[in-house]
Amino acid sequence: MSYISHTKNQEQEMLKAIGLKSKEELFKDIKPELRAKSFNLPEGLSEFEVLTHVNNLAAKNQAQLVNFIGAGFYDHFIPAAVDALASRPEFYTAYTPYQPECSQGWLQAIYEYQTVICQVTDMEAANASMYDGGTALFEATMMALRVTGRNKIIMDSGINMIYRTMMYTYTSNLNIEFIETEVVHGQSNRDEIFKYLDDKTAAVIVQNPNFFGAVDDYSDIVEKAHSLGVLAIMSVYPVSLGMLKTPGEMGADIVTGEGQSLGIPLSFGGPYLGFLATSKKLVRKMPGRIVGATTDKDAKRGFVLTLQAREQHIRREKATSNICSNESLCALRALIYLCLLGKKGLVDLAKLNYDKAEYAKSLLDKIIGVEVKRSSPTFNEFTVCLPKNADEVVNSMYKKGFACGVPLGRFYKDMDNYLLISITEKRTKADIENLAKALEEVLCS
Amino acid sequence: MQLIFEKSIPERCGVKLPKSDIPAAKSLSAKYLRKVSASLPEVSELDAVRHFTNLSKMNFSIDTNFYPLGSCTMKYNPKFTEKAAATDSFIGLHPLWPQLLKDDYLAQGALEVLYETEKQLCEITGMNAFTMQPLAGAHGELTGAMLMAAYHKAKGDRRKYIIIPDSSHGTNPASAALAGYEVIVIPTDSNGYMNLEEFKKHLNKDVAGVMLTCPNTLGLFNPHIKEISDAAHKVGALMYYDGANLNAIMGKCRPADVGFDIVHLNLHKTFATPHGGGGPGAGPVGVMDDLVEFLPISVVAKDKQGKFYLNYNKPKSIGYIAPFYGNFGVILKTYVYILALGKEGLVAASEAAVLAANYIRVSLKDDYNLPYDKICMHECVFSASKQKEKNGIMALDIAKYLIDSGIHPPTIYFPLIVKEAMMIEPTESESKETLDSFIELMKSIAKLAIDNPQELKDAPKKMPVKRLNETKAARELNLRWQ
């Protein structure tokens, strides 16, 4: 199968028009010594054969476990309308909207996406998307360096460890000084952050809720940062913003996050959605594509890609970022999801997640030997300390049909007995009660 | 069309959440709470369905229009790949699944997909190993430039420059700069290739690597490619292959065989995964043996029992490029596409793509200036310079008229080295009838430029909007509804 429609006759007609006898002559610039030494792929398969093969592979995934795994990537319910609308080929088989007149649908959708991201985060401007929450955080950091002309970054270790690792990878060839501050009792250590904040610092980076699920109000850190000309960057979990104090209210300068929770499937790690929002003041330093409203010749409203002079296809090595393809289709999903939820839906969803997690905490707390960490308030994810090694517990719980949480000993020393548990609206009362019951059995046996 | 916010009616909701089956919890302290709810639109499901369905109709797409956008390889995206990627136990799979148990991996099927796709891409390019992590082409370039840095650093060698021809994609210099390199730009010679003399003049032991697109953005395969890579290797520099144009040469030439050390591929171009209005893409990076130890973690490996596992034990790795294993959903579409096409199918795709581009090239060269008049690969680059000089018609005007005729314009004003460039990439997907009607249309436009240029200047007229004021958009920034 090759999805080519040229018939033999048509091929000949085209070759004749070009003045050639065979297709091979088209490749005469690739001299014999430059030819492929091997191209040993199997013969093509039919669509039926391929799909059967895919189903067989899919069956090898242990996908039936009851899922209490989060760690920044959450199992939320996705309304069917999100799939139906994002599956329209007029959306998914289009390219980047470089030609605005025949891309108004996409451009308006991105403008609407930028708006809902601003509404959820309480910020003034957002870009058209980044690859994921981690690369968005890196881009925000680069933006802060550009804005301030400084090169020191204070990063709270409550930031998802995956993002911190990515940050160090990306900046390994750049001259940036990183200071990573400790988390104490699940929360950012103010004393330490304030100690390092100075007029050489470009930005302080925090996450809400942090990796351990702890909720915080960072207003004090932002205030102190601003007094020294330091930018405050916040990585946030958008669903939590149906309830939690917003980065805008705390005074954040740049806000990023993983948008996967907004109607994007877990899909084994991608494609996901990085969002990035900022203030009006900093918008011209923002990386990535941006859509703006304007008017046409007849003064009719329309949308275009704007501020393109920041971007790689114009500015080349001096661009604000190297990003070209982004995650538009995922941004569209997030937009549709947030529109379906609407103002009240996001509030209700956040409350449902919070209530369920609190219910789970109350049940787990009753199990002898289990300590739910309560030094900080949490949203829909929390840490428990178990009487034995969390890896062993996860293994035993797996046999009972549960993916019961992420063992933290992999990421932090002295946390071998700790488990990070996430509860979304998809976990029913029965799921939560069964989790508690199974955990009690595992720990008593 | 109205914005979704302008259709909002208080108290409407487009989704029914699961009913709470647990007691309400005590609220958090007010200092942690949001004061005012996000003012999201309030619409019914039908409101949303109608809104987004109607928006979708205001786009050109491959499924609705011929889309010969050069350098973007807008080929047909077969429907079965979408179906494969939507398989329940792939789409619902949490990325931490394989990391849950210490001695078992709960996502064997997904790991197998990654492992096998890597094998396919190795064979197609000749490279020894791939990382599937990079999330787009430019992300692959950055990964590649970082691999270069790690390679030289391990040798105790701090090199400063990356050489890039002036015909390159803008992402090349931007990615090189982000990896800490300065860029040396080499001009293009009268044949459309990187100027060999200039190249050699700038090549020395401070050069970390050479980034090339081959065939280049003029659609030309550089017959001196081996000479270039030999010269680069002689001074210890690495050869980087920007895979944007791989669709021209599958089965004919492999980057590894002509001396490239690092390759990124654009799965969303060559391997038919849809572009999604600008993404998600995927930009896996392949390397030769010398660079394997630097690849990002994790790496999917296979043990003696045939079980797949994730290897994190790579002390020289550059680290984490993506949160997990790459854009898995995109990679899965590529995997099944390659399985379906097989060896013959991929070769046939390249041949048909090159045939179509050359057919357009010869058919239009009397009407438009063809700066490099020779056999091209998968795309050909014309210039509207003739029309501009004689009739004041620019590439932009031609593009806008094409839109009214239901054809997505070629890439215009790129590559930067061709004035009034029109870069046409028909891909293998388009029938001869489509190519012929495009050729006819382009000929009639050339005629119109002489007879009635105003008609072109006024286009488009049939779209939802006429030409938009881009200066106004940049000056009076309006980036969100309020």
Interface residues (C-beta under 8 A of the other chain):
Chain A: M1 S2 Y3 I4 S5 H6 Q10 E11 E13 M14 L15 A17 I18 G19 L20 K23 E25 L26 F27 K28 D29 I30 K31 E33 L34 R35 A36 K37 S38 F39 N40 L41 P42 E43 G44 L45 S46 E47 V50 L51 H53 V54 N55 N56 L57 A58 A59 K60 N61 Q62 A63 L65 N67 I69 A71 G72 F73 D75 F77 P79 A81 A84 L85 S87 R88 P89 E90 F91 Y92 T93 A94 Y95 T96 P97 Y98 Q99 P100 E101 C102 S103 Q104 G105 W106 Q108 A109 Y111 E112 Q114 T115 V116 C118 Q119 V120 D122 E124 A125 A126 A128 S129 Y131 D132 G133 G134 T135 I162 Y163 T165 M166 Y168 T169 Y170 S172 N173 L174 V215 D216 D217 L241 G242 M243 L244 K245 T246 E249 E258 P265 L266 S267 F268 G269 G270 P271 Y272 K280 V283 R289 I290 V291 G292 A293 T294 T295 D296 K297 D298 K300 R301 G302 F303 V304 T306 L307 A309 E311 Q312 H313 I314 R315 R316 E317 K318 A319 S321 N322 I323 C324 S325 N326 E327 S328 L329 C330 L332 I336 L338 C339 L340 L341 G342 K343 K344 G345 L346 V347 D348 L349 K351 L352 Y354 D355 K356 E358 Y359 P377 D391 V394 N395 Y398 A403 V406 P407 R410 E425 K426 T428 K429 I432
Chain B: M1 L3 I4 F5 S8 E11 R12 C13 G14 V15 L17 P18 S20 D21 I22 P23 A24 A25 K26 L28 S29 K31 Y32 L33 R34 K35 S37 A38 S39 L40 P41 E42 V43 E45 A48 V49 H51 F52 T53 N54 L55 S56 K57 M58 N59 F60 S61 I62 D63 T64 N65 Y67 L69 C72 M74 K75 Y76 N77 P78 F80 E82 K83 A84 A85 T87 D88 S89 F90 I91 G92 L93 H94 P95 L96 W97 Q99 L100 L101 K102 L106 A107 Q108 G109 A110 E112 V113 Q120 E123 I124 G126 L135 A136 G137 A138 H139 E141 L142 M146 A149 H169 G170 T171 P173 A174 S175 A176 A177 L178 A179 G180 E182 V183 L220 F221 N222 P223 I225 K226 I249 M250 G251 K252 C253 R254 D257 V258 H268 A272 P274 H275 G276 G277 G278 G279 P280 G281 P296 I318 G319 Y320 I321 A322 P323 F324 Y325 G326 N327 F328 G329 V330 L332 V336 I338 L339 A340 L341 G342 K343 E344 G345 L346 V347 A348 A349 E351 A352 V354 L355 A356 N358 Y359 R361 V362 S363 I375 A399 K400 I403 H408 P409 T411 F414 E428 S429 E430 S431 K432 P460 M463 P464 V465 K466 R467 L468 N469 E470 K472 A473 A474 E476 L477 N478 L479 R480 W481
